[in-house]
Amino acid sequence: MKMKNDAASIYPLTLLYDGACPVCKLEMRNLASRDRKGELRFVDVSVPGFDAARYGLALPDLLKEIHAVQANGAVVRGLEVLRLTYSAVGLGWLARPTGWPLLKPAFDRLYVLFARNRYRVPAGFASVLFRLAARNAVRRTHACSDGKCKL
């Protein structure tokens, strides 16, 4: 049976993330601050007592890459999670190219490479990148008024 993939079946989206990873923690804070509609739930899988079995998953798998549980119970992982979260917070345009058919395989592989090496990325470097992306998103949002965008 194929599950519906509309907003009601996806959101609220429960993000299962590695809070021991500085980059992951920073990005979850960024997403939480942008989640104006309350579409996202955040669960840190690194805290003592976290029970991965509650979600039908194993902790070692959760620590390899980000996972999320959709409102309909479907589990998604990797870059697809970030595509859904960015859409939820109004930044879908930023992640959209990562899902384009010709680019998706390359971006998905790059994400796996990043996820494996995420502890090597200095949190300060990631913070600068996130701030630049946020500043660009704000500029782009302000460039649009009355349904017209000045790009």
C-alpha positions as CSV (number, residue, x, y, z in Angstrom):
1,M,0.0,0.0,0.0
2,K,1.4,3.3,-1.0
3,M,1.3,6.1,1.6
4,K,0.1,9.6,0.7
5,N,2.8,12.2,0.5
6,D,0.9,15.4,1.3
7,A,1.7,17.9,4.0
8,A,-0.8,16.3,6.4
9,S,0.9,12.9,6.2
10,I,4.4,14.4,6.6
11,Y,4.0,17.1,9.3
12,P,4.6,17.3,12.1
13,L,8.0,15.8,11.3
14,T,10.0,14.3,14.1
15,L,13.7,14.8,13.6
16,L,16.0,12.2,15.2
17,Y,19.3,13.9,15.3
18,D,22.7,13.5,16.9
19,G,22.9,16.2,19.6
20,A,26.5,15.2,20.4
21,C,27.5,16.5,17.0
22,P,28.2,20.3,17.1
23,V,27.2,20.9,13.5
24,C,24.0,18.9,13.9
25,K,23.1,20.6,17.1
26,L,23.7,24.0,15.5
27,E,21.5,23.2,12.5
28,M,18.7,21.9,14.7
29,R,18.8,25.2,16.7
30,N,18.7,27.1,13.4
31,L,15.7,25.0,12.2
32,A,13.9,25.3,15.5
33,S,14.2,29.1,15.4
34,R,12.7,29.2,11.9
35,D,9.8,26.7,12.7
36,R,7.1,29.3,13.0
37,K,4.3,26.9,12.1
38,G,5.4,24.2,14.6
39,E,5.9,21.6,11.9
40,L,9.0,20.1,13.4
41,R,9.7,18.0,16.5
42,F,13.3,17.5,17.7
43,V,14.6,14.3,19.4
44,D,18.3,14.1,20.4
45,V,19.3,10.5,20.0
46,S,22.5,11.0,21.9
47,V,20.9,11.6,25.3
48,P,21.2,8.8,27.9
49,G,18.1,6.7,28.0
50,F,17.1,7.4,24.4
51,D,15.2,4.3,23.1
52,A,15.6,3.9,19.3
53,A,13.4,0.8,19.4
54,R,10.4,3.2,20.2
55,Y,10.8,4.3,16.6
56,G,11.5,0.8,15.2
57,L,15.1,1.7,14.6
58,A,18.6,0.9,15.9
59,L,20.8,3.6,17.5
60,P,23.9,2.8,15.3
61,D,21.8,3.5,12.2
62,L,20.5,6.7,13.7
63,L,24.1,7.8,14.4
64,K,25.2,7.3,10.8
65,E,22.8,9.9,9.4
66,I,19.8,12.0,10.3
67,H,16.4,10.3,10.4
68,A,12.9,11.6,10.7
69,V,9.5,10.1,11.3
70,Q,6.6,11.6,9.3
71,A,3.2,12.1,10.8
72,N,2.0,9.0,8.9
73,G,4.7,6.9,10.6
74,A,7.0,6.6,7.5
75,V,10.7,6.9,8.3
76,V,12.9,9.0,6.0
77,R,16.7,9.4,6.3
78,G,19.6,11.4,5.0
79,L,19.2,14.4,2.7
80,E,15.5,13.7,2.2
81,V,15.0,14.7,5.9
82,L,16.7,18.0,5.3
83,R,14.7,18.7,2.1
84,L,11.5,18.2,4.2
85,T,12.7,20.3,7.1
86,Y,13.8,23.2,4.9
87,S,10.4,23.1,3.2
88,A,8.7,23.2,6.6
89,V,10.6,26.4,7.6
90,G,10.2,28.3,4.3
91,L,13.6,27.5,2.9
92,G,12.6,24.8,0.5
93,W,14.1,26.7,-2.4
94,L,17.5,26.3,-0.8
95,A,17.3,22.5,-0.7
96,R,15.2,22.0,-3.9
97,P,18.2,21.5,-6.3
98,T,19.4,18.6,-4.1
99,G,16.2,16.7,-5.2
100,W,16.4,17.4,-8.9
101,P,16.7,14.0,-10.7
102,L,20.1,14.7,-12.4
103,L,21.7,16.1,-9.2
104,K,20.0,14.0,-6.5
105,P,22.4,11.0,-6.6
106,A,25.4,13.3,-6.3
107,F,24.0,15.3,-3.5
108,D,22.8,12.2,-1.7
109,R,26.4,10.7,-1.9
110,L,27.9,14.0,-0.7
111,Y,25.5,14.1,2.3
112,V,26.6,10.5,3.3
113,L,30.2,11.7,3.0
114,F,29.5,14.7,5.2
115,A,27.5,12.6,7.7
116,R,30.4,10.2,8.1
117,N,32.8,13.1,8.7
118,R,30.6,15.6,10.5
119,Y,32.7,15.5,13.7
120,R,35.6,16.8,11.8
121,V,33.8,20.0,10.7
122,P,34.6,22.8,13.1
123,A,31.4,24.1,14.7
124,G,32.7,27.7,14.1
125,F,33.0,27.0,10.4
126,A,29.5,25.6,10.2
127,S,28.2,28.5,12.2
128,V,29.6,31.0,9.7
129,L,28.1,29.0,6.8
130,F,24.7,28.8,8.4
131,R,24.8,32.5,9.2
132,L,25.7,33.4,5.6
133,A,22.9,31.1,4.3
134,A,20.4,32.7,6.7
135,R,21.5,36.2,5.8
136,N,21.0,35.3,2.1
137,A,17.6,33.8,2.8
138,V,16.5,37.0,4.6
139,R,17.7,39.2,1.8
140,R,15.9,37.0,-0.7
141,T,12.7,37.2,1.3
142,H,12.9,41.0,1.6
143,A,13.5,41.3,-2.1
144,C,10.0,40.1,-2.7
145,S,7.0,42.3,-2.2
146,D,3.5,42.5,-3.8
147,G,4.1,39.1,-5.4
148,K,7.1,40.4,-7.4
149,C,10.7,39.6,-6.7
150,K,13.7,41.7,-7.4
151,L,16.5,39.1,-7.9
